């Protein structure tokens, strides 16, 4: 099969998964469900992905690639950025990647455990590029050295894992929170991302 056609089929499957994931939970989505949304049918999916976890991993890879495009633009199109402007630009880039924030909040251990090494490697290469670009931005716009940029980056990335679960509570979750008398302010995605980045970058000049 021609590479172009393979790529088109893969993209169709990944896009179908993304569309379903905007409405359904990970556990509700299976290969049969995805197969109903595409032109080639369920059995053809196995020509491209062995498990639904591999499809989700490919979706995550695609989301990181898209985020990397925004990070590259921030890095290359700006000679200088204040801390406030940098935080605003990173925040805006993440607000466009809500699927990314949702995906990284899942149990990545199980997803990788049910995927082939090739699929995991492709995802990790895209993730590695995100790490590189964030570190490059920090070194370019702020007075930080490589080691400090690495430490800041590996504080930002784990922080992002909690954004979606905190800002996307269901009615059931909110009811349980209220019944437990766990009263605290609920922040929007924008508020929480900005607040977190401000704290993490607090000592950076």
WOVEN-V796113 format. One record per helix or strand of 3 or more residues. SS is the DSSP state (~ for helix, > for strand). FROM is the first residue (numbers start at 1). TO is the last residue. If there is no record, write none. Layout:
ss=SS from=FROM to=TO
ss=SS from=FROM to=TO
This chain:
ss=~ from=3 to=21
ss=~ from=26 to=28
ss=~ from=31 to=35
ss=~ from=42 to=45
ss=~ from=52 to=76
ss=~ from=83 to=95
ss=~ from=98 to=104
ss=~ from=108 to=113
ss=~ from=117 to=141
ss=~ from=146 to=161
ss=~ from=163 to=167
ss=~ from=171 to=179
ss=~ from=189 to=200
